[in-house]
Amino acid sequence: MPPTADERQLLEEVRDLLAATVEDLTVEEIGPDSSLQDDLGVDSLARLELVAAIEDRWQIEVPQEQAERLTTVRQIAEHLAEAVAAPTGGTA
């Protein structure tokens, strides 16, 4: 099933945020199914910075155990789609 306009927008925003957060990474290098660690070389420190940037940008909290399960750009975007749609105080 092709992504909706909202999903494409979230993917683009995550790609932009990754490029801005991770040193030596450009948007062109980041695909929807890129593995943060294997394809993009995101180490544990960069992952923490990325999670902090996501939390700041979307005003959500990403629990550590959830952040560790988000290993691709698409998984991050899918998590955001659910978390942003969830009512305030929900478990995202």
C-alpha positions as CSV (number, residue, x, y, z in Angstrom):
1,M,0.0,0.0,0.0
2,P,1.5,3.3,-1.0
3,P,2.1,5.9,1.7
4,T,-0.4,8.6,2.3
5,A,0.5,12.3,1.9
6,D,0.8,12.6,5.7
7,E,3.2,9.6,5.8
8,R,5.3,11.0,3.0
9,Q,5.5,14.3,4.8
10,L,6.6,12.6,8.0
11,L,9.2,10.6,6.2
12,E,10.6,13.9,4.6
13,E,10.6,15.6,8.0
14,V,12.4,12.7,9.6
15,R,15.0,12.6,6.8
16,D,15.5,16.4,7.2
17,L,15.9,16.0,10.9
18,L,18.4,13.2,10.6
19,A,20.5,15.2,8.1
20,A,20.4,18.2,10.5
21,T,21.2,16.1,13.6
22,V,23.8,13.5,12.3
23,E,27.1,14.9,11.2
24,D,28.2,14.1,7.6
25,L,24.8,12.9,6.6
26,T,22.8,14.4,3.7
27,V,19.1,14.0,2.9
28,E,20.0,12.4,-0.4
29,E,21.7,9.5,1.5
30,I,18.7,8.8,3.7
31,G,16.1,6.4,2.2
32,P,12.8,5.4,3.9
33,D,14.1,1.9,4.7
34,S,17.6,3.0,5.6
35,S,18.9,1.3,8.8
36,L,20.0,4.0,11.2
37,Q,23.1,2.0,12.3
38,D,23.9,-0.2,9.3
39,D,23.2,2.1,6.4
40,L,23.6,5.6,8.0
41,G,26.2,4.9,10.6
42,V,24.2,6.4,13.4
43,D,26.0,5.6,16.7
44,S,24.5,5.6,20.2
45,L,25.3,9.2,20.8
46,A,23.8,10.4,17.5
47,R,20.7,8.2,18.3
48,L,20.3,10.0,21.6
49,E,20.6,13.4,19.8
50,L,18.1,12.3,17.2
51,V,15.6,11.2,19.8
52,A,16.0,14.5,21.7
53,A,15.4,16.4,18.4
54,I,12.3,14.3,17.6
55,E,10.9,14.9,21.1
56,D,11.6,18.6,20.8
57,R,10.2,18.9,17.2
58,W,6.9,17.0,17.8
59,Q,6.5,17.7,21.6
60,I,6.3,14.0,22.4
61,E,8.2,11.7,24.7
62,V,9.9,8.6,23.2
63,P,10.7,6.1,26.0
64,Q,14.2,4.6,25.8
65,E,13.0,1.1,25.1
66,Q,10.8,2.3,22.3
67,A,13.6,4.4,20.8
68,E,15.8,1.3,20.7
69,R,13.2,-0.6,18.6
70,L,13.1,2.2,16.0
71,T,15.9,1.0,13.7
72,T,14.8,2.5,10.3
73,V,13.7,5.8,9.0
74,R,10.2,4.4,8.1
75,Q,9.8,2.9,11.6
76,I,10.5,6.3,13.1
77,A,7.9,8.0,10.8
78,E,5.3,5.3,11.6
79,H,5.9,5.8,15.3
80,L,5.5,9.5,14.9
81,A,2.3,9.0,13.0
82,E,0.9,7.0,15.9
83,A,2.3,9.2,18.6
84,V,1.2,12.5,17.1
85,A,-2.3,11.2,16.5
86,A,-2.6,9.8,20.1
87,P,-4.4,12.0,22.6
88,T,-2.3,13.9,25.1
89,G,-1.4,11.7,28.0
90,G,-1.7,8.6,25.9
91,T,1.1,6.0,25.7
92,A,2.9,6.7,22.5
